[in-house]
């Protein structure tokens, strides 16, 4: 495994500097905006400079008085542009919604972050309506992946701005959504950490949905402790870090079907190097077929995808109006494709999903599922902009591994585990059954430390 070089900064380290008084909240926020303005203009859809400076000044005063709202009072945070921010229109990466009424209140997670003293910097770019794993956006531009050599590479999506903003070190924390991989894919492609909760892990009030059944949320950050800390804050709890579970006490399951098909050599090599490191540290590793994966594939071929009819229902009036001409044609086409599904198709999928979640939960037990976050590293941007067929094929491949976890309602953590021959990051995905976030994160802390040692 080769070392990943990145500029991303740790929220945990930043909190320690704020606590010591060696970092001023106001100067931090002013520098943050300077860095953002000097960077890729496609990363943010809107900056919240007036709000952020007001919050920073209040944070500085609280710190001077020895009365911070939390240990992370004054830390910058940015939001994927589907979380409501009071007083602005939530665009969800689309120009079609600009005429909507501004939000009357912050989304629940935004409000919880504000109550802990975090400073909201701005709204991050995304695929229109969060409906792609590649991260392209013809309206606000596509953020460029900061890694690699040669032509521009994609950021991954749909939380494209999140992955790039953290990887470039513009913000220590970015909060995204994940319906089929939209946190874990950009985390993986940009060499940062991404954590997706299961369906009930985070408050959902004030968020723009894609698929109410599959939508989940979570943070991207430079390190797992930062993800864990902000996850607590987003839930209105105090910052706390679980005790890492020794690797010798961990059991892993590596599926041999589906997830390695079409994978790049570097992705497989870096994955296997990580597995060897885990085994040498005393972990138990089992490989075998995950029958649920095959059934999910059969359901998709015979009945379609669950996200389709839910997205079509949400956007029905829009996609059947003149305003549809303002949408990304590729997003529009994907939404309309669900019109071919029947009511029975949807019911079959929903019944099967409920059964497979329970079946898989019993089979996994305490095991951590392990496989590459994405089968490929970030491909070049330009060919995907120009070729619709290539776009569709690549999007399907990019979402394949991560979407399995959404269907089975897993929680997941994507960790950097190396680079390919073009200096593009690879990533390893750890998953457990829904509701096992605490167990997964405690295990992932030890795994991250092991991977970091190997990368060094």
N, C-alpha and C positions, 0 to 999 in steps of 0.2 A: 504494500500500500504506500502510495506517495502522499506527501504532505499537501494539504490544501492551503493556499495563501488567500487571505481575505482581510478586509478592513473592519469587519463587524466588531462592535463593542459590546461588552457585557453589562446588562442592567444591574447585576449583582455588584460588579466592581464599581459602577457609577454610584450606586446607593451608598457604598462604603465611603467613597470620596465626599459625597454630600454630607454624610454623617460626621466626618472628620472636619468639615469646613474647608477642605482644599478645593472644593468645586462649588461655585455659586449658581443657584438655579437660574437666575436671570442671564448671566453670562453664558451658561450652557444653552439656553434656548436661543439666544441671539446668535451664537455660533452655529447651532443646528440649522437655523434659517439661512445663514450665509452659505453653509455647505450644500444645502438643498438647491439654492438658486444657482450655484456653480456646477450642479450635476445635471444629469439627464432630465429634461423637462417633462418627459412622458411618465415619470415615476408617480407623481402626485396629480390628482385631478383638481384639488383645491388646497391651499394653505390656510390655516386658521390663525394667522399671525396675531390679530388683535386679542382673540381669546387666549392664545397661548402665553402672550406676554403678561396679560392680566393675571393668569394663573401662576406664572413664574414669579411675579412680584409678590403675590400672596404667599407663595411657598417660601421665598427668601425671608419674608417677615416672620413666618411661623418658625422657621429654623433658627433665626436670630433669637427668638423668644424661648427656644427650647421646647416647642410644642408642635412638632410635625404631625400631620394627619396619619402618617404611617412611616415605616422605615424607608419607603420608596417615594416619599414626598419630593416633588421636583423633577422626577425622571420623565423624559419625553416618551410619548407613545403616539402611534399613527394607526389609522383605521381604514380598512378596506371600504371602498365607497358604497357599501350597502348597510352600514350602521348609521342610524339617524343621529344627526348632530343638530341640536336646537337652533332654529333660525336659518337653516340652509336646506336646499332641495337635495335629497338623496338620489344620485344619478344612476347608481348600479352600473356604471360604465357605459351609459347610453345618453345620447342627446335627446332622445324621444321624451324623456321625463322632465326636461328642464322647465316645462310649464306647470309642473305639479306644485302644490302648496308646500312651503317650507315645513320642516318638522317642528312640532310644537314642544317637543321635549327630547332629551337625549335617549338613545337606546339604553336598555338596562345595564349592559356591560360598560358602556361609556359613563353612565352615571356612577357606577360602582368605582370605576377607575378615578373619576374626579373626586369622589369622596375620600379616596386614599391619597389625594394630592398629585396624582400623575397629570402631566401637562399634555393636552391634546394638540398635536402639531399640525395635522392635516388629514386629508382623505386620499387614499392610495388607489391608483389605477387598477383596473381589473378587466377581464373579458366581459363584454356586454352581457348583462343579466347572469353572469357567472357560468356561462354555458360553453365552456371549452377548457381543456387541460393544457393548452399551448400558450395562452396569454396574449394573443394578438388582439389589438383594438384599433380599428380604423378611425375612430372618433377622436380619441385623446392621444393617439400614438401608442407604440409598443415599447415598453421599457426594455433596454438592452441588457442582456446578461453580462455582468462585469468580468466574467472569467473567460479564459481560453485565448487561443491564437487564431488569427485569420479573420474571416467574415463575422459579422454580428450574429449572435445566437439568441434563441428565444429565452424568455424568462421563466416559462412554465406558467400555468394558470389553474384556476382562474385568478388566484390572488397574486397576480404578476408584480404589482408595485410593492407588495409586502416582501417578497423574496429578495428583490433587487435593493430595496431601501435598507434592509437589514444587512445584506451582504456588502453593500457599499459603505456601511457604517454611518448612514444618515440618521437613523434612529436605532435605539437598542431594542425596541419592542414594536412589532406590527401585529395587528389582530386581523385574522382572516376567517373565511368560512370554507367548509369542505363538504361537498355533496358527492363527489366521486374521486377526490384527490387534491382538491384545490388549495390546501395548506401544504400537504406533504410533497406534492410535485414541485412547486416553486422552491420549497425548502431544499429538496434534494438536488435540483438543477443548479441552485445558487450556492451550495455548500454551507447551508446553515441548518439549524435545528427547527423542526416543526412538530407541534403536538396537536393532534385532533382528538377532541373528546368524543365520547359516544353520545347518543341522541339526547340524553338528559343532563349532560355535564355542565352546560352553561345556560344562563337565561337567554331567551330568544326574543324578548320584547323589543320592538323598534328596529327590527332587521328586515331587509328586503329579501324575500324568499326566492329560491329556485324550485326546490322540491321539499315541501314541509315534512315529508316522511324521512327523507335522507339528509337534510341539511344538518350539519354540525359546525362547531366553531372551535377556535383555539389560536394560540400565539405562534409566531416565528421569532426566533432570537438567536444570538450568537452561541448560547450554551443552554443546556437543559435546566440548570438552576434558575435562569432568568425566565424560562417558559413556565416552570413550576410556580415561581413566585407570583408572576402576573396572573396565572390561572386562578390562584387563591384570591387575588384582588378582584378579578372579574366576577367572582362569586360572592363578593362582599365579605371575605374573610381576611384575617391577618396573614402576612407573608410567613410561610413556613416551608421547610424542606424536609422530606422524609429521610429516614436513615437508609443509606444505600444497602440493598440486599446483596450479600456476597455472591459472586458469580458461581461459586461451587454449589450453591443452593438452588440454582436456576435450571429449569428444564425447557428446552427449545424444541419446537417442531418445524421442520423445513418441508414444505410441500414440494413434491417432485413433479406435479402436473401444473400446467397453465403458466405459472409465473416466470419460468425461465425460457419460454418459447420466444425465439427472435431476439434474445438478449445479446448485447454487445459483449465481446470477449473481455474487455476491461471491466465491465459491470460484473461479470461472473467471477473473474479473477480476484477483484477486490472483495467481493462477497465471500468467496471461499477463504481468503486470507483472514477475514474477520471471524469466520466460523472456526478456523484452526486456532486462532488466538483464544476464543471462548473455550474450546475444548482443552487447550493447554492450561487454562485457568481453572479447570475442574467442572465446567458445565456439562450437563447431559444433553446430547443432541440426537434427536430421532428424525429420520427422513421417511416420508411415505406419501401416499396419495391422499389429497383432501377431496373427498367425493362431493362436498358441497360446491366446490369450484366448478366441477363438471356440470352439475345440475343448474348452477347459475348461468353457465354458458348456454345450456339447452333452453332454458327459459327465455333468454334474450333472443336466440335464433327463432324460436317458435312463437313467442308472444310479444317481444319488444322489451324496452327498458322502462322501469318504473318512473324515472325522472321525466320521461317524455310527456305522458298525459298530465302530470301535475304541472309541468311548465306550460303546457298548452292551455290548461284551465286558467292558470294565473294570468296569462297574457292573451287570452282569447279575443277580447275586444280590440286590443292593439294590433295583433297580427292580421285581423280581418278588417282593418281600417286603412285609410290613405297614409296614415303615419308609419305604417310598416315599411314604406319606401325609405325611411330614414334609418332603419336598422342595419346592422351588419348583415349582409345577405346570407352569410354562412350560419349565423345564429338563427336568423329567421327560418331558413330551410330546415334546420334541426328541430326547431319547435313545431313547425308544420308537419314534419314527418310523422309525429305521433298521431295525426289525424287518421292514419290507416289502422290504428289499433282499435280493437273492439272493447266493449265493456267487460266481456268475459276475459279478454286478455289481461286486463288490469286486475280483475278478481283472482285469476289464477296466480298471477305474480305475487299479490299480497298474501294469499293463503300459503303459497310456497315459502315466501320469505319468513313468515312467522314460524313455520315448521323448521326451516333450516337454521334459524337463529337458535332455537331451543336445542336442536340436534347438535349443532356445532358447539354450543356452550358445554353440553355434557361431555362431548368427546375431548374437548381441549382441557378442561379442568384448569390446572394451574400452569399449563404450558404457555410459553410465549411463542407466537408464530413469527417466523423469521424468513424474509426474502427481500430481494432488491426493491427499493422504493419505485424505481422506474426501470424498465428493461434497457433503456438507452439513455445516453447523456443528452444534453440540450443540442438539438440540431440547428443548422443554419436558418436564419430568419427569412431571407429573401425568397428562396424556393417555395417556402410555405405560403408566403404572401401571393405568389404568382400562380400556384397550381392547386386548384380546388380538390382534385383527387388525392394528391399528396397530403394536403391538409387533413382530409378526412381519415386517411389511413394512419397518419402519424398521430392524430388526436386519439383515435381508438386504441392504438398501441400504448400511448402515454398514459391513458386512464386505466388501462386494463388491470394492473396489479392493485392499485389503490382502491378502485371502485369495489373490489371484493369486500373490503373492510366496511364500506358504507352499507352494502347490502346486508352484511351479517351483523351490523351495529357494533363493530369493534371500536375500541379506542386505539390510538396509534401514535408512535413517535418515529420520525425520520431523523437519522443521524448521519453526518458526513462520514464516509469511509474510504476516501481516496480520490484519485483523478484518472482520466484516460490519457491517451497519447496526445490529445489536443489541449491538455490542461483543464478539461471540463470536469466538474465534481461528479462523483458517484455517491450513492446513498443507500443505507440499509434501513429497512422498515421493521419495527418491532410492534406487534399487535397482540391484544388480549380481548377477551369477551367484554361486552358493554358493562359498565359499572365497575370494572377492575382498574380504573385509572390510577388509584393509589399504589397498587401492586406493580403496575407497569412502570410508573415513574420511578419507584424505588429501585427496581431492577435496572432501568435504563441509566440511572446515575452511575452505576458500576460499569455498565457496558460502555457508556460514553468515555469514562476514564480510561478503560482498556484500549478503546479505539484511538483515543488521543495519544496514548503512549506509543502505539504502533505507528501512527501517522508521523510522529516525531522521529 
